[in-house]
Amino acid sequence: LDCPHTASFLSITSQASDAGPERIERAICIFEAPTGGSLYRHYSRFGSLSGPAETSMGRAKSQLVIRSITTPGNYDYINNFVLDEDGTISVQMDFGGYMLASYARDAASNNEEYPMFGVPVGPHTNGVLHDHVVGYKVD
């Protein structure tokens, strides 16, 4: 999930709340990734004028990935901009990090609905129900 050791890295300058601009080294990485597919492949049993009777040729498909990882609080947002060799551009967002949990009262002791805003994940512990919304602006 992190950047491969063969990646090229870029630094960014970000506004760090009231502290002013902050330079973050190695914030973006750029690397080529194989897809496991083929960009093209051709087999000929007749060959060519200069080649053997049977030939096959092809090229494995790869992608150029531009990745940044943002960590707001307990989450990691892994943002990939993917450029394919056929001209396709796609955006992928992966999420990681730690669960947001909260204290929950025991339902048996007070006859209240349990849990009210989450899923029980342990004694007196709720996994809080919430959403993550990601938006992109494309000009």
C-alpha positions in Angstrom: 0.0 0.0 0.0 2.9 2.3 0.5 5.0 3.6 -2.4 7.5 1.0 -3.8 11.2 1.7 -3.3 11.6 2.3 -7.1 9.1 5.2 -7.1 10.0 8.8 -7.7 8.9 11.2 -4.9 7.7 14.8 -4.9 7.4 17.2 -2.0 4.5 19.5 -1.4 3.8 22.7 0.6 0.7 22.6 2.7 -1.1 25.1 5.0 -0.7 23.8 8.5 -3.6 25.5 10.4 -2.3 28.7 12.0 1.4 27.7 11.8 1.7 28.8 8.2 3.0 26.8 5.2 4.7 23.5 5.9 6.9 21.6 3.5 6.2 17.8 3.5 8.9 15.7 1.9 8.1 12.6 -0.1 4.3 13.4 0.0 3.6 12.1 -3.5 5.1 9.1 -5.3 5.0 8.2 -8.9 5.6 4.7 -10.1 4.9 2.2 -12.9 2.8 -0.8 -11.9 2.0 -3.9 -13.9 -1.7 -4.8 -14.3 -1.3 -8.5 -15.2 -3.0 -7.9 -18.5 -1.7 -7.4 -22.0 -1.6 -4.2 -24.0 -1.5 -6.3 -27.1 -0.6 -9.7 -28.3 -0.4 -11.4 -31.7 0.4 -14.9 -32.9 1.1 -15.8 -36.5 1.6 -19.3 -37.7 2.8 -18.0 -41.0 5.6 -15.9 -39.7 7.1 -13.0 -41.7 9.5 -12.7 -44.6 12.5 -12.3 -42.3 11.3 -14.3 -39.3 10.6 -17.9 -38.4 7.5 -19.8 -39.6 5.6 -19.2 -36.3 5.9 -16.0 -34.3 4.2 -14.4 -31.3 4.7 -11.0 -29.9 3.1 -8.8 -27.3 3.5 -6.3 -24.5 2.4 -6.5 -20.9 0.1 -3.7 -19.8 1.3 -1.3 -17.1 0.0 1.8 -15.4 1.5 5.0 -14.2 0.3 5.6 -10.6 0.5 8.9 -8.8 -0.2 8.2 -5.1 -0.6 10.4 -2.1 -1.5 9.2 1.4 -3.3 11.5 3.8 -3.7 10.7 7.5 -6.4 12.9 9.2 -6.8 11.6 12.7 -7.1 7.9 13.0 -7.7 7.3 9.2 -5.4 6.8 6.2 -6.7 7.8 2.8 -4.7 6.2 0.0 -5.4 8.3 -3.2 -4.3 6.9 -6.6 -4.5 8.7 -9.9 -4.0 6.0 -12.5 -2.9 6.7 -16.1 -3.2 3.7 -18.4 -1.3 3.2 -21.6 -4.6 3.3 -23.6 -5.3 6.9 -22.4 -7.7 6.0 -19.6 -7.4 8.0 -16.4 -9.0 6.7 -13.3 -9.1 7.6 -9.6 -8.9 5.0 -6.8 -9.4 5.7 -3.1 -8.5 3.1 -0.5 -9.2 3.6 3.2 -7.2 2.3 6.2 -6.4 3.2 9.7 -8.0 2.6 13.1 -11.7 2.2 14.0 -13.4 5.2 15.6 -14.9 3.8 18.9 -16.9 5.2 21.7 -18.1 4.2 25.2 -21.4 2.4 25.4 -23.5 1.7 28.5 -24.6 -1.9 29.2 -28.1 -2.3 27.8 -29.2 -4.8 30.5 -28.6 -2.4 33.3 -30.8 0.5 32.0 -33.2 -1.2 29.5 -32.2 1.3 26.8 -31.8 0.3 23.2 -28.2 -0.9 22.7 -26.3 0.3 20.8 -28.0 3.5 19.9 -25.5 4.9 17.3 -23.1 2.0 16.6 -22.2 -1.6 16.5 -21.0 -3.4 19.7 -17.3 -4.4 19.2 -16.4 -5.2 22.8 -17.5 -4.7 26.4 -18.9 -1.1 26.8 -17.5 -0.3 23.3 -19.3 0.8 20.2 -17.9 1.0 16.7 -19.4 4.4 15.8 -21.6 4.5 12.7 -20.5 7.3 10.3 -19.7 8.0 6.7 -16.7 9.1 4.7 -17.5 11.2 1.6 -14.8 12.0 -1.0 -15.3 14.6 -3.7 -13.2 15.5 -6.7 -13.3 18.6 -8.8 -12.2 18.1 -12.4 -11.5 21.2 -14.5 
